[in-house]
Amino acid sequence: MSREVDYDAIVVGGGPAGSICAFTLARKGHSVALLDKKKRDRIGDKTCGDALDKQTVDLLKENLGIDEPHGKEVSDIIRYMSIAANNIDNKATLTAPGYVVDRLEYAKRLLDLCEKEGVTIIPQAPVRDIIVENNQLCGVVFYQGNEKKSLKAHLTIDASGSYAVIRKKLPESMRYNGIISKEISPDMVWPTYREIIELNEGVKYHQWKNEIVLLYEKSIPIPGYFWIFSKGDNQLNIGIGWLKSEKNMPPLKEAFLKEMKKYYSQDMYRVLKSGGGQIPIRPPFDTLVFNGGALVGDAACLVHPTTAEGHGPALESGYYCALACDYALSKGDYSDNSLWQYNRQIMNHLGEKHAIGLLIRQFLENIGSNGLEYLIRKQFFTNEDLDKLVRGQKIKLSVFEQLKRVFRVFPKWGSILSLQRMIKSIDVVKQIYSQYPENPNELEKWRKLRNEKLNWNF
Ligand SMILES: Cc1cc2nc3c(=O)[nH]c(=O)nc-3n(C[C@H](O)[C@H](O)[C@H](O)COP(=O)(O)OP(=O)(O)OC[C@H]3O[C@@H](n4cnc5c(N)ncnc54)[C@H](O)[C@@H]3O)c2cc1C
């Protein structure tokens, strides 16, 4: 039955996920409103490590003709990612092409593109509630100044990041028996603290040009880490984070400053920006769609559970969500069933990759930073192995290669057993995620199998 609507689609949040979703939908000829609580010129500004992988940028270029970050949008071109344990010099390095971006500058271009494509951007419009009719999301309630307003649409997309304003308001009947949860459990969320610093003139130029480094440290419980990302000639993006569930930890900033002292004393740099943020680091919900809408980006928990990379996944999810919405709008069917192809697209790629990310996280938790230090020192992993693991691919070793490596880490074989367990589970994940159901009716059966085989309780 056709309803009166203001727009075909409403997108809540103008970060990477929301802007690409709105842009793609408008490009397909749909009327779209994008609401954000921030002022127009601040939308997209976000406390972040600022790293963005090239793969996603290529996807946007190929499919939407959106140019890669350039000019002042780019702080540094990234070629390598290093994983260090207990000491920054004890590291394994893999090729990881990408960018460290200026989030605000890059976001401004995406929003300008949205406007050119006909998206109505409504800034300073915090969404406070949703409109649900007959078990279907039909729009949002928001404020402009003190004025309470509402908008209706066929489809409403939650791109509000970790705030997840729509997700948190969905009634129980639309949550698939809790599969889409309101809150994220504290052992799946990372609070963080980050600074962008500029080194004073005369201070030795940093050694991390073109590189991002994740440092696993005894004092930072895994999967938490300290990061140092190059941000151009004399700037660095540095931060720290660990799970919200960790007890007896010092304040994040205190731990950050203690770690920083190992590299730069406070008179060697000035702080350009500082802040914190929450990162949901669990695999995505098992469905990201419901009647009348969908979740994208951080609202859908699309952040890699080991690296905490979420910018690329947010952009990618915005694109694939828009394709599914375009299909639903063209059919005039706004049900979860009609949007289901978005689930399949995500689960076959990011879902699988992030499920493997959780296995890597569990492996790292098992061996600890000392175990990782040992494996790196003994050059147990080749760069190719690490590259594959981070990309969610399987490591294959010949019997000879396995033996060679086993002897290399003598006598600490515990970590090899953990590694073997992880490799076996990666096989299971690959098999299960490639069989993600074709419609909502099969979802529960699929989940049961996945949880049984991996001993998970999502
Ligand atoms: C400290 C830190 C470091 C990180 N480092 C990296 C990194 O180096 N690389 C990487 O890939 N990822 C990184 N991430 C993750 C990355 O920042 C996110 O995954 C990404 O920004 C998610 O994009 P999004 O569009 O889903 O949400 P966001 O970028 O959070 O955008 C959400 C938007 O919604 C708006 N909004 C929120 N609530 C409402 C409301 N009620 N009404 C209206 N609008 C609303 C906000 O104003 C915002 O503009 C990091 C995150 C943090 C916190």
The ligand as an SDF file (V2000), in Angstrom:
LIG
                    3D

 53 58  0  0  0  0  0  0  0  0999 V2000
   39.8240    7.0430   17.9360 C   0  0  0  0  0  0  0  0  0  0  0  0
   39.3690    6.3140   16.7100 C   0  0  0  0  0  0  0  0  0  0  0  0
   40.3070    5.9070   15.7740 C   0  0  0  0  0  0  0  0  0  0  0  0
   39.8980    5.2800   14.5900 C   0  0  0  0  0  0  0  0  0  0  0  0
   40.8370    4.9840   13.6400 N   0  0  0  0  0  0  0  0  0  0  0  0
   40.4490    4.4770   12.4560 C   0  0  0  0  0  0  0  0  0  0  0  0
   41.3750    4.3290   11.3830 C   0  0  0  0  0  0  0  0  0  0  0  0
   42.5410    4.7230   11.4770 O   0  0  0  0  0  0  0  0  0  0  0  0
   40.9450    3.7710   10.2360 N   0  0  0  0  0  0  0  0  0  0  0  0
   39.6610    3.3760   10.0650 C   0  0  0  0  0  0  0  0  0  0  0  0
   39.3350    2.8590    8.9960 O   0  0  0  0  0  0  0  0  0  0  0  0
   38.7480    3.5360   11.0530 N   0  0  0  0  0  0  0  0  0  0  0  0
   39.1040    4.1020   12.2230 C   0  0  0  0  0  0  0  0  0  0  0  0
   38.1700    4.3190   13.2050 N   0  0  0  0  0  0  0  0  0  0  0  0
   36.7730    3.9320   12.9620 C   0  0  0  0  0  0  0  0  0  0  0  0
   36.0910    4.9600   12.0240 C   0  0  0  0  0  0  0  0  0  0  0  0
   36.2800    6.2590   12.5120 O   0  0  0  0  0  0  0  0  0  0  0  0
   34.6010    4.6480   11.9380 C   0  0  0  0  0  0  0  0  0  0  0  0
   34.4570    3.2810   11.6860 O   0  0  0  0  0  0  0  0  0  0  0  0
   33.8840    5.4390   10.8510 C   0  0  0  0  0  0  0  0  0  0  0  0
   33.9760    6.8190   11.0480 O   0  0  0  0  0  0  0  0  0  0  0  0
   32.4110    5.0270   10.8230 C   0  0  0  0  0  0  0  0  0  0  0  0
   31.7130    5.8120    9.9130 O   0  0  0  0  0  0  0  0  0  0  0  0
   30.1480    6.0440   10.0850 P   0  0  0  0  0  0  0  0  0  0  0  0
   29.7330    6.8670    8.9170 O   0  0  0  0  0  0  0  0  0  0  0  0
   29.4830    4.7690   10.3450 O   0  0  0  0  0  0  0  0  0  0  0  0
   29.9920    6.9070   11.4370 O   0  0  0  0  0  0  0  0  0  0  0  0
   30.5940    8.3010   11.8560 P   0  0  0  0  0  0  0  0  0  0  0  0
   31.8070    8.6360   11.1070 O   0  0  0  0  0  0  0  0  0  0  0  0
   30.6970    8.2560   13.3460 O   0  0  0  0  0  0  0  0  0  0  0  0
   29.4520    9.3400   11.4400 O   0  0  0  0  0  0  0  0  0  0  0  0
   28.2150    9.3650   12.1050 C   0  0  0  0  0  0  0  0  0  0  0  0
   27.5260   10.6970   11.8470 C   0  0  0  0  0  0  0  0  0  0  0  0
   26.2150   10.6360   12.4350 O   0  0  0  0  0  0  0  0  0  0  0  0
   25.9320   11.8610   13.0690 C   0  0  0  0  0  0  0  0  0  0  0  0
   24.9560   11.5840   14.1480 N   0  0  0  0  0  0  0  0  0  0  0  0
   25.1480   10.8270   15.2600 C   0  0  0  0  0  0  0  0  0  0  0  0
   24.0260   10.8080   16.0010 N   0  0  0  0  0  0  0  0  0  0  0  0
   23.1030   11.5490   15.3370 C   0  0  0  0  0  0  0  0  0  0  0  0
   21.7600   11.9140   15.6120 C   0  0  0  0  0  0  0  0  0  0  0  0
   21.1140   11.5050   16.7240 N   0  0  0  0  0  0  0  0  0  0  0  0
   21.1140   12.6890   14.7270 N   0  0  0  0  0  0  0  0  0  0  0  0
   21.7320   13.1310   13.6000 C   0  0  0  0  0  0  0  0  0  0  0  0
   23.0140   12.8300   13.3020 N   0  0  0  0  0  0  0  0  0  0  0  0
   23.6910   12.0550   14.1630 C   0  0  0  0  0  0  0  0  0  0  0  0
   27.2900   12.3220   13.5960 C   0  0  0  0  0  0  0  0  0  0  0  0
   27.2900   13.7180   13.7940 O   0  0  0  0  0  0  0  0  0  0  0  0
   28.2190   11.8770   12.4650 C   0  0  0  0  0  0  0  0  0  0  0  0
   28.3800   12.9020   11.4980 O   0  0  0  0  0  0  0  0  0  0  0  0
   38.5330    4.9660   14.3880 C   0  0  0  0  0  0  0  0  0  0  0  0
   37.5890    5.3490   15.3550 C   0  0  0  0  0  0  0  0  0  0  0  0
   37.9890    6.0230   16.4980 C   0  0  0  0  0  0  0  0  0  0  0  0
   36.9590    6.4490   17.5010 C   0  0  0  0  0  0  0  0  0  0  0  0
  1  2  1  0
  2  3  1  0
  2 52  2  0
  3  4  2  0
  4  5  1  0
  4 50  1  0
  5  6  2  0
  6  7  1  0
  6 13  1  0
  7  8  2  0
  7  9  1  0
  9 10  1  0
 10 11  2  0
 10 12  1  0
 12 13  2  0
 13 14  1  0
 14 15  1  0
 14 50  1  0
 15 16  1  0
 16 17  1  0
 16 18  1  0
 18 19  1  0
 18 20  1  0
 20 21  1  0
 20 22  1  0
 22 23  1  0
 23 24  1  0
 24 25  2  0
 24 26  1  0
 24 27  1  0
 27 28  1  0
 28 29  2  0
 28 30  1  0
 28 31  1  0
 31 32  1  0
 32 33  1  0
 33 34  1  0
 33 48  1  0
 34 35  1  0
 35 36  1  0
 35 46  1  0
 36 37  1  0
 36 45  1  0
 37 38  2  0
 38 39  1  0
 39 40  1  0
 39 45  2  0
 40 41  1  0
 40 42  2  0
 42 43  1  0
 43 44  2  0
 44 45  1  0
 46 47  1  0
 46 48  1  0
 48 49  1  0
 50 51  2  0
 51 52  1  0
 52 53  1  0
M  END
$$$$
